[in-house]
Amino acid sequence: MSYFTYNDKQIYYEETGEGTPLILLHGNTSCGKMFEPIVPALSAEYRVIVPDFLGNGRSDRVDKWPSDLWFDLAKQVKALCDHLGLKKVYLIGSIGQFFHKPIEELSVRMLLTGSLEDDMFPKEHCRKLFDDICAKTNMAEQHIFAHGGHPAMMSNMDEFIALGKRFFGT
């Protein structure tokens, strides 16, 4: 069991595999455990790192959520990278965590994935959202799976892994 300290709180994370670091980021009200089915396949080619954000999973609880939660989540990931001495990493997870700046100001490649059958969002929500993001930056590409639930990367695991390898150039 590995932990690191962020703002006097303990954040839990797990590591497996070797190679380029790949950090899997869970969404709100979830934890890294959601990635258990996909970690073995990814860790065959990457150093997979799965944190539990503060207030979630095996990390310390918080008295109240920060007013700018998504920005704070991004700072937790930065602190994890600093703790592990990582300079270049791949990130997969919830898109909101790094959209603290206007999308057109971001200078990182983004792979946006969703499913037409995702019952967490209205029909065609992902396509409309992703079209809007892609119109604002040439750094994003999208893939909408025809089938599968939420999150699409888990319900379309094999196809997602192949898509991610192509996207990351590995």
C-alpha positions as CSV (number, residue, x, y, z in Angstrom):
1,M,0.0,0.0,0.0
2,S,1.5,3.3,-1.1
3,Y,0.6,6.8,0.0
4,F,2.0,10.3,-0.4
5,T,1.2,13.5,1.4
6,Y,-0.8,16.4,-0.2
7,N,-1.9,19.3,1.9
8,D,-1.3,17.3,5.1
9,K,-3.6,14.5,3.9
10,Q,-2.6,11.0,2.7
11,I,-3.5,10.0,-0.9
12,Y,-3.4,6.3,-1.7
13,Y,-2.1,5.0,-5.0
14,E,-1.1,1.7,-6.6
15,E,1.6,1.0,-9.2
16,T,2.1,-2.0,-11.5
17,G,4.0,-2.6,-14.7
18,E,7.0,-1.0,-16.3
19,G,7.5,1.6,-19.1
20,T,6.0,5.0,-19.7
21,P,3.9,6.1,-16.7
22,L,0.2,6.0,-17.4
23,I,-2.0,7.5,-14.6
24,L,-5.7,6.4,-14.5
25,L,-7.9,9.1,-13.0
26,H,-11.3,8.1,-11.6
27,G,-14.3,10.5,-11.7
28,N,-16.1,12.1,-8.8
29,T,-17.6,9.8,-6.2
30,S,-15.6,6.9,-7.5
31,C,-12.1,5.5,-6.8
32,G,-9.3,3.8,-8.6
33,K,-10.8,0.4,-7.9
34,M,-13.0,1.0,-11.0
35,F,-10.0,0.4,-13.1
36,E,-9.2,-3.1,-11.8
37,P,-10.4,-4.9,-14.9
38,I,-8.3,-2.8,-17.3
39,V,-5.0,-2.5,-15.3
40,P,-3.6,-6.0,-16.1
41,A,-3.8,-5.3,-19.9
42,L,-2.4,-1.8,-19.6
43,S,0.4,-2.8,-17.2
44,A,1.8,-5.2,-19.8
45,E,3.1,-2.1,-21.7
46,Y,2.9,0.8,-19.2
47,R,3.8,1.7,-15.7
48,V,0.2,2.0,-14.5
49,I,-0.4,4.3,-11.6
50,V,-3.9,4.5,-10.0
51,P,-4.6,7.1,-7.3
52,D,-7.6,7.6,-5.1
53,F,-8.3,11.3,-5.0
54,L,-8.8,12.8,-1.5
55,G,-12.2,12.0,-0.1
56,N,-12.4,8.8,-2.2
57,G,-11.4,5.2,-1.9
58,R,-8.5,4.6,0.5
59,S,-7.3,8.2,0.6
60,D,-8.0,10.4,3.6
61,R,-11.4,12.0,3.9
62,V,-11.9,15.8,3.6
63,D,-14.0,18.0,5.8
64,K,-15.3,19.9,2.8
65,W,-14.6,19.9,-0.9
66,P,-12.4,22.7,-2.4
67,S,-14.4,25.4,-4.1
68,D,-12.5,24.6,-7.3
69,L,-12.6,20.8,-7.0
70,W,-11.4,19.9,-10.5
71,F,-8.4,22.2,-10.3
72,D,-7.5,20.7,-6.9
73,L,-7.7,17.2,-8.4
74,A,-5.2,18.3,-11.1
75,K,-2.9,19.6,-8.3
76,Q,-3.2,16.2,-6.6
77,V,-2.0,14.5,-9.8
78,K,0.9,17.0,-10.1
79,A,1.8,16.3,-6.5
80,L,1.8,12.5,-7.3
81,C,4.0,13.1,-10.3
82,D,6.4,15.1,-8.1
83,H,6.4,12.5,-5.4
84,L,7.3,9.7,-7.9
85,G,9.8,12.0,-9.8
86,L,7.8,11.7,-13.1
87,K,8.3,14.3,-15.8
88,K,6.3,12.8,-18.7
89,V,3.2,10.8,-18.2
90,Y,0.1,9.7,-20.0
91,L,-3.3,10.5,-18.4
92,I,-6.6,8.7,-18.9
93,G,-9.7,9.6,-17.0
94,S,-12.3,12.2,-16.4
95,I,-11.9,15.2,-18.8
96,G,-12.9,17.9,-16.3
97,Q,-9.8,17.6,-14.1
98,F,-7.6,19.5,-16.5
99,F,-9.9,21.9,-18.1
100,H,-9.1,24.7,-15.7
101,K,-8.0,26.8,-18.6
102,P,-10.1,27.5,-21.7
103,I,-9.8,24.5,-24.0
104,E,-8.2,26.5,-26.8
105,E,-5.3,27.4,-24.4
106,L,-4.4,23.8,-23.6
107,S,-1.4,22.5,-25.3
108,V,-1.8,18.8,-24.6
109,R,-3.3,16.1,-26.9
110,M,-6.7,14.8,-25.8
111,L,-8.4,11.6,-26.7
112,L,-12.1,11.9,-25.9
113,T,-14.2,8.7,-25.7
114,G,-17.8,8.1,-25.0
115,S,-20.6,5.7,-25.8
116,L,-23.9,6.2,-27.6
117,E,-25.5,3.8,-25.0
118,D,-24.1,5.6,-22.0
119,D,-27.2,6.0,-19.7
120,M,-25.4,8.6,-17.5
121,F,-25.9,11.3,-20.2
122,P,-28.6,12.3,-22.7
123,K,-28.4,10.6,-26.1
124,E,-25.8,12.3,-28.3
125,H,-24.5,14.3,-25.4
126,C,-20.9,13.0,-25.8
127,R,-20.9,13.7,-29.5
128,K,-22.1,17.3,-29.1
129,L,-19.7,17.9,-26.2
130,F,-16.7,16.4,-28.1
131,D,-17.6,18.2,-31.4
132,D,-17.5,21.4,-29.4
133,I,-14.1,20.6,-27.9
134,C,-12.6,19.5,-31.2
135,A,-13.9,22.7,-32.9
136,K,-11.9,24.7,-30.3
137,T,-8.6,22.9,-30.6
138,N,-6.7,20.8,-33.0
139,M,-5.1,18.9,-30.0
140,A,-8.3,16.8,-29.5
141,E,-9.7,13.7,-31.2
142,Q,-12.8,11.8,-30.4
143,H,-14.0,8.3,-30.6
144,I,-17.7,7.4,-29.9
145,F,-18.3,3.8,-29.3
146,A,-21.6,2.4,-30.7
147,H,-22.2,0.3,-27.7
148,G,-21.4,0.1,-24.0
149,G,-22.2,1.8,-20.8
150,H,-20.5,4.2,-18.5
151,P,-17.6,4.7,-18.6
152,A,-17.1,3.8,-22.2
153,M,-13.4,2.9,-21.7
154,M,-14.4,0.1,-19.4
155,S,-17.4,-1.3,-21.3
156,N,-15.3,-1.3,-24.5
157,M,-12.0,-2.3,-22.9
158,D,-10.2,-4.2,-25.6
159,E,-11.1,-1.6,-28.3
160,F,-10.2,1.2,-25.9
161,I,-6.8,-0.3,-25.2
162,A,-6.0,-0.6,-28.9
163,L,-7.2,3.0,-29.4
164,G,-5.1,4.3,-26.5
165,K,-2.0,2.5,-27.8
166,R,-2.5,4.2,-31.2
167,F,-3.1,7.5,-29.6
168,F,0.0,7.3,-27.4
169,G,2.1,6.0,-30.3
170,T,3.0,2.8,-28.6
